[in-house]
């Protein structure tokens, strides 16, 4: 569930603080700096990989998370991350607003190869395809 909700936060707000610490009332400081877009994607993918591993060989109840759901969400996260919208060079060239943003690392990748991100997404998508093709009327 954490991977899903972080993915939603990333879609709506860009980079968010990623923190796996369990806080108590005795903690003095609850502030954490915002992580970059790339760090958030990496954390989400790591969460979804561990979820898929824990859900492997478990038959879920109807409406519950499954290995396939975790792998499909991971594929979607990587697909969005590889798109032109989250590449600083391409998005900045198409939008004056994004080009003028003072901290683009919160909204998109500022370094690295977009081609490598596409290859990574393609590899992960092949890994997530774990079952037979379902007919259109399977619901």
C-alpha positions as CSV (number, residue, x, y, z in Angstrom):
1,X,0.0,0.0,0.0
2,X,2.9,2.4,0.8
3,X,4.2,2.1,-2.8
4,X,0.8,2.9,-4.2
5,X,0.3,6.0,-2.0
6,X,3.8,7.3,-2.6
7,X,3.1,6.8,-6.3
8,X,0.0,8.9,-6.0
9,X,1.9,11.6,-4.0
10,X,4.6,11.6,-6.7
11,X,2.0,12.1,-9.5
12,X,0.3,15.0,-7.7
13,X,3.2,16.8,-6.0
14,X,6.5,15.6,-7.5
15,X,9.2,14.7,-5.1
16,X,8.0,14.2,-1.5
17,X,9.9,13.2,1.7
18,X,10.5,9.5,1.7
19,X,10.8,8.3,5.2
20,X,10.5,4.7,6.6
21,X,11.3,5.7,10.1
22,X,8.7,4.9,12.8
23,X,8.2,8.1,14.8
24,X,7.2,8.3,18.5
25,X,5.8,11.1,20.5
26,X,9.3,11.5,22.2
27,X,11.0,12.4,18.9
28,X,12.1,16.0,18.8
29,X,12.1,16.6,15.1
30,X,9.5,15.5,12.6
31,X,10.8,17.6,9.7
32,X,12.4,15.8,6.7
33,X,13.6,17.5,3.5
34,X,11.9,16.8,0.2
35,X,13.5,14.0,-1.9
36,X,14.1,14.4,-5.6
37,X,11.9,12.8,-8.2
38,X,14.5,10.1,-9.0
39,X,14.9,9.2,-5.3
40,X,11.1,8.9,-4.9
41,X,10.9,6.6,-8.0
42,X,13.7,4.4,-6.7
43,X,12.0,4.1,-3.3
44,X,8.7,3.2,-4.8
45,X,10.2,0.6,-7.1
46,X,12.1,-0.9,-4.1
47,X,8.8,-1.0,-2.1
48,X,6.9,-2.7,-5.0
49,X,9.7,-5.2,-5.5
50,X,9.6,-6.2,-1.9
51,X,5.8,-6.3,-2.0
52,X,5.9,-8.6,-5.1
53,X,8.4,-10.9,-3.4
54,X,6.2,-11.1,-0.2
55,X,3.0,-11.7,-2.2
56,X,4.6,-14.4,-4.4
57,X,2.8,-17.8,-4.3
58,X,0.0,-16.3,-2.2
59,X,-3.6,-16.5,-3.5
60,X,-5.1,-13.2,-2.6
61,X,-8.7,-12.7,-1.5
62,X,-10.9,-10.8,-4.0
63,X,-10.0,-7.1,-3.9
64,X,-6.6,-7.6,-2.1
65,X,-3.1,-6.8,-3.4
66,X,-1.4,-9.5,-5.4
67,X,2.1,-10.0,-6.9
68,X,0.7,-9.1,-10.3
69,X,-0.8,-5.9,-9.0
70,X,2.5,-4.9,-7.4
71,X,4.4,-5.6,-10.6
72,X,1.9,-3.8,-12.7
73,X,2.1,-0.7,-10.5
74,X,5.9,-0.9,-10.7
75,X,5.6,-1.0,-14.5
76,X,3.3,2.1,-14.5
77,X,5.7,4.0,-12.2
78,X,8.6,3.3,-14.5
79,X,6.6,4.2,-17.6
80,X,5.7,7.6,-16.2
81,X,9.2,8.2,-15.0
82,X,10.6,7.4,-18.5
83,X,8.1,9.7,-20.3
84,X,8.9,13.1,-21.8
85,X,7.0,14.8,-19.1
86,X,9.6,13.8,-16.5
87,X,12.7,14.5,-18.5
88,X,14.1,18.0,-17.8
89,X,15.5,18.5,-21.3
90,X,12.3,17.6,-23.2
91,X,9.8,19.0,-20.7
92,X,11.7,22.2,-20.3
93,X,11.8,22.7,-24.1
94,X,8.0,22.2,-24.3
95,X,7.0,24.3,-21.3
96,X,8.2,27.7,-20.3
97,X,6.7,27.1,-16.8
98,X,8.7,23.9,-16.2
99,X,11.9,25.5,-17.7
100,X,11.6,28.4,-15.2
101,X,10.9,26.2,-12.2
102,X,13.7,26.8,-9.6
103,X,14.0,23.2,-8.4
104,X,13.3,20.9,-11.4
105,X,14.8,17.9,-9.6
106,X,11.5,17.7,-7.5
107,X,9.4,17.3,-10.7
108,X,11.6,15.4,-13.1
109,X,14.9,13.8,-13.9
110,X,17.6,16.4,-14.4
111,X,20.3,13.9,-15.3
112,X,20.7,10.5,-16.7
113,X,19.6,9.0,-20.0
114,X,15.9,8.9,-20.9
115,X,16.8,6.0,-23.3
116,X,18.2,4.0,-20.3
117,X,15.0,4.7,-18.3
118,X,12.9,3.4,-21.3
119,X,15.1,0.2,-21.4
120,X,14.7,-0.2,-17.7
121,X,10.9,0.2,-17.9
122,X,10.7,-2.3,-20.8
123,X,12.8,-4.9,-18.9
124,X,10.5,-4.5,-15.8
125,X,7.4,-4.6,-17.9
126,X,8.5,-8.0,-19.3
127,X,9.2,-9.2,-15.8
128,X,5.7,-8.2,-14.7
129,X,4.0,-10.1,-17.4
130,X,3.5,-13.3,-15.4
131,X,0.3,-14.8,-16.7
132,X,-1.6,-15.7,-19.8
133,X,-3.4,-13.1,-21.9
134,X,-6.9,-12.6,-20.4
135,X,-9.9,-12.4,-22.8
136,X,-11.6,-9.0,-23.0
137,X,-14.7,-10.3,-21.2
138,X,-12.9,-11.8,-18.2
139,X,-14.6,-9.6,-15.7
